[in-house]
Amino acid sequence: MTGLELYTAPPAPPPPPLPPAPRRKGAGIRAWLVVSESGQSHLEEVGKHSIMRRTGLPARDLRILDPALSYPSTILGRERAIVVNLEHIKAIITATEVLVLNSQNPAVAPFVGDLESRLANFNAAHLGMDADDSPTISASHNSSQQPYDNAKRTEVIPIDGSDGPLRTEDMPKVDGPKVLPFEFKALEACLESTCRCLESETSTLEQEAYPALDELTSKISTLNLQRVRHIKNRLVALSGRVQKVRDELENLLDDDMDMAEMYLTEKIFRQQSEEIVSKDELDKDIDPLEFDNESYEDSGSNKSSIGNFTGFKPNIEDLEMLLEAYFVQIEGTLNKLSTMRDYVDDTEDYINIMLDDKQNQLLQMGVVLSTATLLFSAGIVVVGLFGMNIKISLFKTEGSTAFWETTIGTLGGCLVLYVIAIHLGKKRGLIG
């Protein structure tokens, strides 16, 4: 082979594949802990719009639960859900589940555990009771009857569209012992966790505050003053939080309509009963021949009757008793903080009195020293006169005691004037 052969380098190996980029969550997608009626819980990553469709809440209510925003304690009753924003608890309560936000927070873990155990124990106890005595469900369409009467039950279609009637264990009982619906059991767990947290912080602050205040009264120092200042700042912040929870409960107790909005299970049951009654009335009253001409008007009247149904007024006694119990508890916590604040104020007054007394003592000492300085200055004047280069007969006297008489007389006169000045100061109240 003639000619030069060109050298060809082997092809370079392909670069290793890049690791997959981490999947970013969409805007508004957060991890919600969903706790069901049976006490089972699981995490779901859903967006804001999904939560709005699921609970029927507007966007402004979801902003209250945003951890990035600082909203005060709030309890809102809506058509299909209850919004709870109490301290570390940020949850949405529906008639069948509880959605808890920020469940990874260590402060929320005790609340979640208490809620799960509470619902699981209640479900187990209720299933045992139903196994012993299972009631018979009869069909009835009398809307004037009590919705949760044990003697007369209404067979209704579930809200999720599944076959079979609505479970009677979800309905509170009237004749027998009253059972709180699911939303009130969840709300009670939220209130109990909040009151327990605030009570624990109050007890911890009491254990630190009273010894620090007593030590400050016995010894006023910079270190003790700084400790009391930090305690007072914590006291003011904690009092504001407790006061907000107390005001929120008081506002709910004063407004019957807000409490009526929280009866989610009863609203669902009444709405389903009303729909069945409306269908039966339409089947009986409307002539089949005139149905085609009046179908639009009948559908409009049916929707209006269902829409007006939302203004029902249930018996709010159960919820009122529940809120009053925790209102009394939070009121007791607020009284403890008020007592602690009064103790802090009394300690400050005592410290101010002690400081004023010390200041008065310093002023008295200053008056005494100023008086002594003034009078002894008179003796210095006499010494200055004798020290002048003036020829007087006193200097020419030899072996005489006139010098000592003049010196002793000057000192004695200053001392007498000093005693007189102090006596006049005490007599007029200038010196204690």
Contacts in CASP RR format, 6 or more apart in sequence:
PFRMAT RR
TARGET T0000
AUTHOR 0000-0000-0000
METHOD contacts of the structure
MODEL  1
MTGLELYTAPPAPPPPPLPPAPRRKGAGIRAWLVVSESGQSHLEEVGKHS
IMRRTGLPARDLRILDPALSYPSTILGRERAIVVNLEHIKAIITATEVLV
LNSQNPAVAPFVGDLESRLANFNAAHLGMDADDSPTISASHNSSQQPYDN
AKRTEVIPIDGSDGPLRTEDMPKVDGPKVLPFEFKALEACLESTCRCLES
ETSTLEQEAYPALDELTSKISTLNLQRVRHIKNRLVALSGRVQKVRDELE
NLLDDDMDMAEMYLTEKIFRQQSEEIVSKDELDKDIDPLEFDNESYEDSG
SNKSSIGNFTGFKPNIEDLEMLLEAYFVQIEGTLNKLSTMRDYVDDTEDY
INIMLDDKQNQLLQMGVVLSTATLLFSAGIVVVGLFGMNIKISLFKTEGS
TAFWETTIGTLGGCLVLYVIAIHLGKKRGLIG
25 45 0 8 1.000
26 47 0 8 1.000
28 47 0 8 1.000
28 48 0 8 1.000
29 45 0 8 1.000
29 46 0 8 1.000
29 47 0 8 1.000
29 48 0 8 1.000
30 45 0 8 1.000
30 46 0 8 1.000
30 47 0 8 1.000
30 101 0 8 1.000
31 43 0 8 1.000
31 44 0 8 1.000
31 45 0 8 1.000
31 103 0 8 1.000
31 104 0 8 1.000
32 43 0 8 1.000
32 44 0 8 1.000
32 45 0 8 1.000
32 46 0 8 1.000
32 51 0 8 1.000
32 99 0 8 1.000
32 100 0 8 1.000
32 101 0 8 1.000
32 103 0 8 1.000
33 41 0 8 1.000
33 42 0 8 1.000
33 43 0 8 1.000
33 99 0 8 1.000
33 100 0 8 1.000
33 101 0 8 1.000
33 103 0 8 1.000
33 112 0 8 1.000
34 41 0 8 1.000
34 42 0 8 1.000
34 43 0 8 1.000
34 44 0 8 1.000
34 97 0 8 1.000
34 98 0 8 1.000
34 99 0 8 1.000
34 100 0 8 1.000
35 41 0 8 1.000
35 97 0 8 1.000
35 98 0 8 1.000
35 99 0 8 1.000
35 100 0 8 1.000
35 112 0 8 1.000
35 115 0 8 1.000
35 116 0 8 1.000
35 119 0 8 1.000
35 186 0 8 1.000
36 96 0 8 1.000
36 97 0 8 1.000
36 119 0 8 1.000
37 96 0 8 1.000
37 97 0 8 1.000
37 119 0 8 1.000
37 123 0 8 1.000
37 170 0 8 1.000
37 182 0 8 1.000
38 119 0 8 1.000
38 120 0 8 1.000
38 123 0 8 1.000
39 115 0 8 1.000
39 116 0 8 1.000
39 119 0 8 1.000
39 120 0 8 1.000
39 123 0 8 1.000
40 116 0 8 1.000
41 112 0 8 1.000
41 116 0 8 1.000
43 103 0 8 1.000
46 54 0 8 1.000
48 59 0 8 1.000
48 62 0 8 1.000
51 57 0 8 1.000
51 62 0 8 1.000
51 92 0 8 1.000
51 99 0 8 1.000
52 58 0 8 1.000
52 59 0 8 1.000
52 62 0 8 1.000
54 94 0 8 1.000
55 78 0 8 1.000
55 80 0 8 1.000
55 81 0 8 1.000
55 92 0 8 1.000
55 94 0 8 1.000
55 99 0 8 1.000
56 78 0 8 1.000
56 79 0 8 1.000
56 80 0 8 1.000
56 81 0 8 1.000
57 78 0 8 1.000
57 80 0 8 1.000
57 81 0 8 1.000
57 83 0 8 1.000
57 92 0 8 1.000
61 76 0 8 1.000
61 78 0 8 1.000
61 83 0 8 1.000
63 69 0 8 1.000
63 71 0 8 1.000
64 71 0 8 1.000
64 74 0 8 1.000
64 76 0 8 1.000
64 83 0 8 1.000
64 85 0 8 1.000
65 83 0 8 1.000
65 85 0 8 1.000
65 90 0 8 1.000
65 91 0 8 1.000
65 92 0 8 1.000
65 101 0 8 1.000
67 90 0 8 1.000
67 101 0 8 1.000
67 102 0 8 1.000
71 85 0 8 1.000
72 85 0 8 1.000
72 244 0 8 1.000
73 85 0 8 1.000
73 86 0 8 1.000
73 87 0 8 1.000
73 194 0 8 1.000
73 241 0 8 1.000
73 244 0 8 1.000
73 245 0 8 1.000
73 248 0 8 1.000
74 83 0 8 1.000
74 84 0 8 1.000
74 85 0 8 1.000
74 86 0 8 1.000
74 248 0 8 1.000
75 82 0 8 1.000
75 83 0 8 1.000
75 84 0 8 1.000
75 85 0 8 1.000
75 86 0 8 1.000
75 187 0 8 1.000
75 248 0 8 1.000
75 249 0 8 1.000
75 252 0 8 1.000
76 82 0 8 1.000
76 83 0 8 1.000
77 83 0 8 1.000
77 258 0 8 1.000
77 261 0 8 1.000
77 262 0 8 1.000
78 261 0 8 1.000
79 261 0 8 1.000
79 267 0 8 1.000
79 310 0 8 1.000
80 94 0 8 1.000
80 95 0 8 1.000
80 264 0 8 1.000
81 92 0 8 1.000
81 93 0 8 1.000
81 94 0 8 1.000
81 264 0 8 1.000
82 92 0 8 1.000
82 93 0 8 1.000
82 94 0 8 1.000
82 183 0 8 1.000
82 187 0 8 1.000
82 262 0 8 1.000
82 264 0 8 1.000
83 92 0 8 1.000
84 90 0 8 1.000
84 91 0 8 1.000
84 92 0 8 1.000
84 93 0 8 1.000
84 187 0 8 1.000
84 190 0 8 1.000
86 190 0 8 1.000
86 191 0 8 1.000
86 193 0 8 1.000
86 194 0 8 1.000
86 245 0 8 1.000
87 194 0 8 1.000
87 197 0 8 1.000
87 198 0 8 1.000
87 241 0 8 1.000
87 245 0 8 1.000
88 102 0 8 1.000
88 105 0 8 1.000
88 107 0 8 1.000
88 108 0 8 1.000
88 111 0 8 1.000
88 197 0 8 1.000
89 100 0 8 1.000
89 108 0 8 1.000
89 111 0 8 1.000
89 190 0 8 1.000
89 193 0 8 1.000
89 194 0 8 1.000
90 100 0 8 1.000
90 101 0 8 1.000
90 102 0 8 1.000
91 98 0 8 1.000
91 99 0 8 1.000
91 100 0 8 1.000
91 101 0 8 1.000
91 186 0 8 1.000
91 190 0 8 1.000
92 98 0 8 1.000
92 99 0 8 1.000
92 101 0 8 1.000
93 99 0 8 1.000
93 183 0 8 1.000
93 186 0 8 1.000
93 187 0 8 1.000
93 190 0 8 1.000
93 264 0 8 1.000
94 183 0 8 1.000
94 264 0 8 1.000
95 170 0 8 1.000
95 181 0 8 1.000
95 182 0 8 1.000
95 183 0 8 1.000
95 264 0 8 1.000
95 265 0 8 1.000
95 268 0 8 1.000
96 182 0 8 1.000
98 115 0 8 1.000
98 186 0 8 1.000
100 108 0 8 1.000
100 111 0 8 1.000
100 112 0 8 1.000
102 108 0 8 1.000
103 109 0 8 1.000
103 112 0 8 1.000
107 197 0 8 1.000
110 193 0 8 1.000
111 189 0 8 1.000
111 190 0 8 1.000
111 193 0 8 1.000
114 189 0 8 1.000
114 192 0 8 1.000
114 193 0 8 1.000
115 186 0 8 1.000
115 189 0 8 1.000
118 185 0 8 1.000
118 189 0 8 1.000
119 182 0 8 1.000
119 185 0 8 1.000
119 186 0 8 1.000
122 185 0 8 1.000
126 169 0 8 1.000
126 179 0 8 1.000
127 169 0 8 1.000
130 169 0 8 1.000
135 150 0 8 1.000
135 153 0 8 1.000
135 168 0 8 1.000
137 153 0 8 1.000
137 155 0 8 1.000
137 165 0 8 1.000
137 168 0 8 1.000
138 152 0 8 1.000
138 153 0 8 1.000
138 155 0 8 1.000
139 154 0 8 1.000
139 155 0 8 1.000
140 152 0 8 1.000
140 153 0 8 1.000
140 154 0 8 1.000
140 155 0 8 1.000
141 154 0 8 1.000
141 273 0 8 1.000
141 276 0 8 1.000
141 277 0 8 1.000
141 280 0 8 1.000
142 152 0 8 1.000
143 273 0 8 1.000
143 274 0 8 1.000
143 277 0 8 1.000
145 152 0 8 1.000
145 154 0 8 1.000
146 152 0 8 1.000
146 174 0 8 1.000
147 154 0 8 1.000
147 171 0 8 1.000
147 266 0 8 1.000
147 269 0 8 1.000
147 270 0 8 1.000
147 273 0 8 1.000
148 171 0 8 1.000
148 172 0 8 1.000
148 173 0 8 1.000
148 174 0 8 1.000
148 266 0 8 1.000
148 269 0 8 1.000
149 174 0 8 1.000
149 175 0 8 1.000
150 173 0 8 1.000
150 174 0 8 1.000
150 175 0 8 1.000
150 176 0 8 1.000
151 175 0 8 1.000
153 168 0 8 1.000
153 171 0 8 1.000
154 269 0 8 1.000
154 273 0 8 1.000
154 276 0 8 1.000
155 165 0 8 1.000
155 166 0 8 1.000
156 165 0 8 1.000
156 166 0 8 1.000
156 269 0 8 1.000
156 272 0 8 1.000
156 273 0 8 1.000
156 276 0 8 1.000
157 164 0 8 1.000
157 165 0 8 1.000
157 166 0 8 1.000
157 272 0 8 1.000
157 276 0 8 1.000
158 164 0 8 1.000
158 165 0 8 1.000
158 166 0 8 1.000
158 167 0 8 1.000
159 268 0 8 1.000
159 272 0 8 1.000
166 269 0 8 1.000
166 272 0 8 1.000
170 181 0 8 1.000
170 182 0 8 1.000
170 265 0 8 1.000
171 181 0 8 1.000
171 265 0 8 1.000
171 269 0 8 1.000
172 178 0 8 1.000
172 179 0 8 1.000
172 180 0 8 1.000
172 181 0 8 1.000
172 265 0 8 1.000
172 266 0 8 1.000
172 318 0 8 1.000
173 179 0 8 1.000
178 318 0 8 1.000
180 188 0 8 1.000
180 318 0 8 1.000
180 322 0 8 1.000
181 263 0 8 1.000
181 264 0 8 1.000
181 265 0 8 1.000
181 266 0 8 1.000
182 265 0 8 1.000
183 262 0 8 1.000
183 263 0 8 1.000
183 264 0 8 1.000
183 265 0 8 1.000
184 262 0 8 1.000
184 318 0 8 1.000
184 319 0 8 1.000
184 322 0 8 1.000
187 262 0 8 1.000
187 322 0 8 1.000
188 322 0 8 1.000
188 326 0 8 1.000
191 322 0 8 1.000
191 323 0 8 1.000
191 326 0 8 1.000
192 326 0 8 1.000
194 245 0 8 1.000
195 326 0 8 1.000
195 329 0 8 1.000
195 330 0 8 1.000
195 333 0 8 1.000
198 238 0 8 1.000
198 241 0 8 1.000
198 242 0 8 1.000
198 245 0 8 1.000
198 330 0 8 1.000
198 333 0 8 1.000
199 329 0 8 1.000
199 333 0 8 1.000
201 238 0 8 1.000
202 238 0 8 1.000
202 242 0 8 1.000
202 333 0 8 1.000
202 336 0 8 1.000
202 337 0 8 1.000
205 231 0 8 1.000
205 234 0 8 1.000
205 235 0 8 1.000
205 238 0 8 1.000
205 340 0 8 1.000
206 336 0 8 1.000
206 340 0 8 1.000
208 231 0 8 1.000
209 231 0 8 1.000
209 235 0 8 1.000
209 340 0 8 1.000
209 343 0 8 1.000
209 344 0 8 1.000
210 340 0 8 1.000
210 343 0 8 1.000
212 224 0 8 1.000
212 227 0 8 1.000
212 228 0 8 1.000
212 231 0 8 1.000
213 228 0 8 1.000
213 231 0 8 1.000
213 343 0 8 1.000
213 344 0 8 1.000
213 347 0 8 1.000
215 224 0 8 1.000
216 224 0 8 1.000
216 225 0 8 1.000
216 227 0 8 1.000
216 228 0 8 1.000
216 347 0 8 1.000
216 351 0 8 1.000
217 347 0 8 1.000
217 350 0 8 1.000
217 351 0 8 1.000
220 351 0 8 1.000
220 354 0 8 1.000
220 355 0 8 1.000
228 344 0 8 1.000
228 347 0 8 1.000
231 344 0 8 1.000
232 344 0 8 1.000
235 337 0 8 1.000
235 340 0 8 1.000
235 341 0 8 1.000
235 344 0 8 1.000
238 337 0 8 1.000
239 334 0 8 1.000
239 337 0 8 1.000
239 338 0 8 1.000
239 341 0 8 1.000
242 330 0 8 1.000
242 333 0 8 1.000
242 334 0 8 1.000
242 337 0 8 1.000
243 334 0 8 1.000
245 330 0 8 1.000
246 327 0 8 1.000
246 330 0 8 1.000
246 331 0 8 1.000
246 334 0 8 1.000
249 323 0 8 1.000
249 326 0 8 1.000
249 327 0 8 1.000
249 330 0 8 1.000
250 327 0 8 1.000
251 258 0 8 1.000
252 258 0 8 1.000
252 259 0 8 1.000
252 323 0 8 1.000
253 259 0 8 1.000
253 320 0 8 1.000
253 323 0 8 1.000
253 324 0 8 1.000
253 327 0 8 1.000
256 313 0 8 1.000
256 316 0 8 1.000
259 316 0 8 1.000
259 319 0 8 1.000
259 320 0 8 1.000
259 323 0 8 1.000
260 311 0 8 1.000
260 312 0 8 1.000
260 313 0 8 1.000
260 314 0 8 1.000
260 316 0 8 1.000
262 319 0 8 1.000
263 314 0 8 1.000
263 316 0 8 1.000
263 319 0 8 1.000
266 314 0 8 1.000
267 310 0 8 1.000
267 312 0 8 1.000
270 309 0 8 1.000
270 312 0 8 1.000
271 306 0 8 1.000
271 309 0 8 1.000
274 305 0 8 1.000
274 306 0 8 1.000
274 309 0 8 1.000
275 306 0 8 1.000
278 302 0 8 1.000
278 305 0 8 1.000
278 306 0 8 1.000
282 298 0 8 1.000
282 302 0 8 1.000
286 294 0 8 1.000
286 298 0 8 1.000
291 298 0 8 1.000
364 431 0 8 1.000
364 432 0 8 1.000
367 425 0 8 1.000
367 430 0 8 1.000
367 431 0 8 1.000
368 422 0 8 1.000
368 431 0 8 1.000
371 418 0 8 1.000
371 421 0 8 1.000
371 422 0 8 1.000
372 418 0 8 1.000
375 414 0 8 1.000
375 417 0 8 1.000
375 418 0 8 1.000
375 421 0 8 1.000
376 414 0 8 1.000
378 414 0 8 1.000
378 417 0 8 1.000
379 410 0 8 1.000
379 411 0 8 1.000
379 414 0 8 1.000
382 406 0 8 1.000
382 410 0 8 1.000
383 410 0 8 1.000
386 406 0 8 1.000
394 402 0 8 1.000
394 403 0 8 1.000
394 406 0 8 1.000
422 431 0 8 1.000
425 431 0 8 1.000
426 432 0 8 1.000
END
